[in-house]
Amino acid sequence: MEVSEYLKYRKDLLDDSRDEEGFTSEPSFLNKVLPSMLEAKLIDSDECNESYYKFDSEKLKINGYLVNESGERLQLFILNEDSINITQSENDLKISQKNYYENQFSRALRFLNKAIKRHFDDEIQDSSPVKALVSQISSSLGIDQFDVIEIFLISATATVMTRGEVSQPKRFEFDDDKINISFAKNDKQVSKEILIIKRLIDLNFLYSVLISQGNREPLTIDFKNNFTERIELIKAADEDNFESYLCVLPAKVLADLYRRHSSRLLEKNVRSFLQFRGVNQGIRETIRLTPEKFIAYNNGITITSTGKELEKKNGKLYLKTLTDFQIVNGGQTTASIYFTNKDGFNIDKVKVMAKINVAKNVSEENLDDLISKISQYSNSQSKVSNVDLRSRNPQLTRLKTLSESIITPSGRKWFFEKSKGDFNTKLRIAGKGKLRIEKEFPKQVRFSKEELGKYFTAWGDQPYIVKKGGEKVFRHFIEQLGGDSDKKAVTIDRNFFETLIAKIILFRELEKLYGQGKNSIGQIRSAVIPYSISVLYKHLDGSRGDNIFDLNKIWNSEGLDNDLSEYMNSLMILMNDLIKKYSKSDDLGEYSKKKELWDDISASKEISEFLQSKNSLQIFTKYATSRKELEKKLKTNSKSKEVDFKPLKDNINIHCKTIEFYITFEKLLYDSLTDNEINKMSAIKSAIQQRHNLTPDLISFEENLIHKTRISQPEIFDQIPYETDKVLEETFNYIVKKYNRAIDKSENIIAVFEKTGIMAKNKGIKYDSVFSTIGKTLNDGFSPTTKEIYLASLYVATLSNGTDL
């Protein structure tokens, strides 16, 4: 991988992090990076608690923090501010010395040591955004709670090694630190060791996440060098796609693994840790009373891996390493052992049966299916919610289809990034068309699958789930769409998509209104916004009354009118104060994840008085609509057959690249292509030449080949000087816009396109009858062919800006 690719990606990151004034702030860049860390499973949530503190004379700095879901791990974030400075040269951004990063880490370590020793007590004011963090670190409760403090250094630099004039990517690992500390617990003075883990989040890491499209970095466990006890194995099976081994694991090994890696051990486990109740309480009691019987009472754990190293000694088989280590059943057992040991119970006599399945010749997709079935079928201790959280989820695919097919009232499309890096790859291969794509899809009309859960769930009465972020809120979103025994599955159609976009607009507009930094309402934006939206939802939609909020007004205006903006601003100012007032913890960011806070605020007299105010009544009168009226409107919108434009769009994307692109692309790749791949490239070129639709297999092949090239030889895209067929793309957009306009106005689709055909005929355009054909096809619920788009482009080419709407 060329280092230049990292630096190009840095520019994209900085561009996407800019505010409306074109400035990239530290909080905005941090918020841009956190989703990639979530994708890599390094954090449980991308809802970071901002706690900026910097003291140059003492070389101290911190930007924010998170507490992981099970509570034993504090994660601190420090941003290398020099790395996001636009004046930095390429040489400044290529880091080859480990000491450079060590100096950055030391700022956070000094901050941490000073906080633990309570040296900040007289320096940090109560109003400071870092006060809650300092109070937590310096308290006996905080010290007792945290066993691991993980420091993430975020640096928009490329880590390299230089050989001659060529820089190659390099990876640095940083030694762990340990802090031994004494504190008061239950009127006794006790001591403990806190593990300090340092992780570098540089351009190398961020780019790797981008091109992996969700295939996280495998976790490799070195059993031989990291543990004193050797793990003996018995081979139980050897099949085509997996090998199975049986072993007995000392509980101390599992506890140490959980301490270091936490929930990363369980990322493919469909079950979450459910605290000490049910089976977990039984585990705790067995450890406490009869630890030697644990192996007999417990079902054991199941581990999956994609690679292993074993060694034979004296006729016995021992485990050395496992690659892509995952506990897919027994997550509760592992976590319960850890937390029981944390509470002071001895686990030296506790042993756990383990089955290890090592996959062979299995794709990531098939591995996911295998693991899902193992988790689902081999554990009956409690209900498992089996939902597909991957980008191939059919509900997400349906949303992607709608995003390709639906135009806003102003004639704009929203870009749904179903897989990580979709949009960036689109830009990377666009050549001279990059600026046009950025103009067509500015960041305010793009959203990712990770953001979906937050935006969708915020319009509800569980803002504390939104605040938790990460997989929690995304899983909630997917489960809501799928329905359950008490609730029907959601129909994902045009109506759903339009209201979803309205929810995104509402959330993002409130983010702007709340602000960031010195000009913001406060320091708890990520809590105030969902809590405020939930107040509006609960009073109308959630009240089961006759009226509900008309989200279509936001969809139609594509923003918030002044009166609604002012109203929501006043609600957020009130909510900012109420979160502070009703929180039972100084750590407002963490406490806002609790249902108790929402219950107290939503039932408060302050909210009641606000909702009964004259201003509120005026807003409800303007923006509320009756349930019956809305149902009538939705039925009208649902009468037409929904056209799926995505297959046509996939074809147009390939045809727009032109045959010249694929001729050069194949030439540059020729030596690395198989005969089968060369045949498929020929089929693509032939389809473009003949203006035919490509088969789904060819579309998938092209997408995979582009992605593979992006990973292994990205410089190839710089060697293909081509321009896209803009008229063809404009024609596709013209057809989609005209169709959408007809749907919105309840017009006769056939008549609308026949009228366009007449206009083309009057201009003397050949093939004017194609518009009549297109209209009939769309009216039947199908999209036109690629050839028909080519024929229609003869007319669109004569129009100003490609539109007569």
C-alpha positions, 0 to 999 in steps of 0.5 A: 500500500502506497503511503500517498493513499493514506494522505489522500484519505486524510484530506477526505477526512478533514474535508468531511470534518469541516463545519459550515465555516470551513473549519475543522475543529478537534471535536468534529474530527474526533466524531468523524473518527469514532465510527471507524473505531466502533466498526473495528470493535475497539469501543462499544459506542461512538457517543464520546463524552467531550471533556477537552482539557489542555495545559501546554506548560505541563504538557497535559491534554485530553479530548474525551472519554468513554466507559465501556458497557460492562463498566470496568474499562475507562477509555480516554481519547487524545487528539494530536492537534498538529496532525489536523493542521492544514498547513502541515507538509507531507513530510511532516505527516509521515512519522517514522519515530516511535518516540513522536507518538510516545510524547503524545501519549505522555500528555494523556498519561500525565493528565491521568496521573495528576487526576489519580493523585488528586492534584486537580482538586483545586485547579478544575472548576465545576463548570469545566467539561473535564470536571466529571472525568477528573472526579471519577478518576480521583474517587475511590469508587472510580478507582475500584470500578476501573481495572483497565484504562485504555488511551487512544491517540488519534493522529491524522499521520501516516506511520512509515519506515523509510528505505532510501527514498521510498516510505512504506507503512509501518505499525507500532505497538506500545508497551502497557503501563501499570499503576499501583494505587491504594484506596479506601474500600468498605472502611479498609485500605486496599490496593490494586493494579490498573492496567494502562493500554495504549493504542494508536489510531493513525491513518494506517488504521483508519484507511484499513477500516475504510477498505475492510468494509466492516471485516474487522481486524482479527484478534490473535491470542498468544497462549504460549507466551502470555500465560504460564499454564499450558493448554492441552488439546484433544482433536475431536473432528476434522471436516472439510470446513473446520477442525474441532478441539476440546480442552480445559481452560483455567478460569484465570486465563479467561479472566485475563483475556476478558480484562485485556480485550473485554467485549472484543472477545464476544463481538460475534456472540449474539448474547449480551452480558446480562449482569448477575441474574439467572445463570450468572448468579448461579455461576457466581455462587458456584465460584464462591461456594464450590469452585472445584465443581464448576467444570461439572455444573457449567455447560462450558464455552465455544470458541471459533477461530480462523487459524491456529498454531499448535505444538506437540511435545511428548506425544501431547498436543498443546495450543500456541495461538488462535487467530480471529479468536471469538467466544461465540457461546459462553460469553456470560460465563467468561464475563461472570468469572471476570466480575466475580474475581473482581469482587474478590472471590478466588478462581484458582480452582475454577476450570472451564470446558472449552470446544474450539472450532477452527474454520478452514476455507470459509469466507467471512460471509459463510463464517458469519453464518456458521457462527450465528448458527453455533450461537443460536443452536447450542445455547438455550440458557436464555432467549437469543435475539437473532438479528442480522447486523451486517450490511447485507441485511435485507432491510438495509438493502431495501433502504439502499434501493429506496435511496437510489430511487427517491428524489426530494421535493427540491430534486436531490438524492440522499446517499445511503452508505450501506457498507463502510467506504462506499462513498469514498471508493466512489470518489476515488475512482471518479477521476475528473468527476470527483468534484461533481459527485461531491457537489451532488452528494454533500455530507449533509445528504449522506448517512451511514448504516451506523447513523441510522439507528441513532436517527430512527430511535431518537423519534421515540421514547427511549433517548437513553438507548440513543445515548448508548450508541454503537451496536445497542442502538443499531440492534434496537433499530434492526429489531424494530424494523423486523417486528416481534411477537407483539409488533408487526414488521415495519413496511420499508417503502417510500413513506418510510424512507421519506419520514426517515429522512425527515428524522435525519434532518430534524436530528442534524438541524438540532445538532447545528442549533445546539452548537459546539465549543464556546458558542454551544448551549452546553457540553452535553449535546449528544444527550440533549438532542435525543432527549428533546426529540423524545419530548416532542414524540411522547407528547404527540405520537406517543400519547395515543391521542388523535394527533401526531407530528407531521414529519412530512412537513420536514420532508417537504421543506427539507429543513426546519422552519424558523418557528420550529427551530426557535421552539426546539432551541428553547426546548434544548436550553431547558433540557440542558438544565433538566439533565443537570438538575435530575442527574444523580451523578456528576457524569452527565454523559454516562448517567444520560444512558440510564432510563431513570433519568428519562423517566424523571425528566419526562414526568417533571413539572418543568416539561409539563409546563413547557408543553402547556405553554402558548408557544407549544400550543402554536407549534402543535397546531401548525405541525400536528396532523390527525392520524386519520389524515396521515393514514389517508395520505400514506394510502394515496402514496402507496397506490403506485407500484414502487419502482426499484431503480437500483439495478438500473443505477448499478448498470448506469454506474458501469456504463458511465465509466465508458468502455475506455475506462475498462480497456485501460483498467484491464490493461493495467491489471492484465498480469494479475487477472485470471482467464475467467476474470478476463472473460468477464471484463470482455463481457462488460466491455461488450455490454457497454458497446452494445448498450445492454444491461449487465447481468447481476453476476457481472455487476457483482464481479465489477464491484468486487474487482474495483474493491480488490484493486482499491486495496492492493493497487489503488495507484491504478486509478490515477493512471486512467485519465477518463471522463464519465458519460455525464449525459447518460447519468443526467438522463438517468437522474432526469427519468427518476426525477420526472417519475418521482414528481409524478408520484408526488403530484399523483399524476398519470405516469404514462401521460407525463412521459408521453408529453415529454416524448411529444416535446422531443418530437417537436425538437426533431429528436430521434427515438422520441417514442422511447419516452412513451415506452419508459412511461408504460414500463414505470407505470407497471412498476418496473425500471427502464432498460439501459438502452432506453436510457441511452436513447432518451439521452439524445433529448436530455442532451439538448436541455439546459442542465439536463432538466425541463422540470 
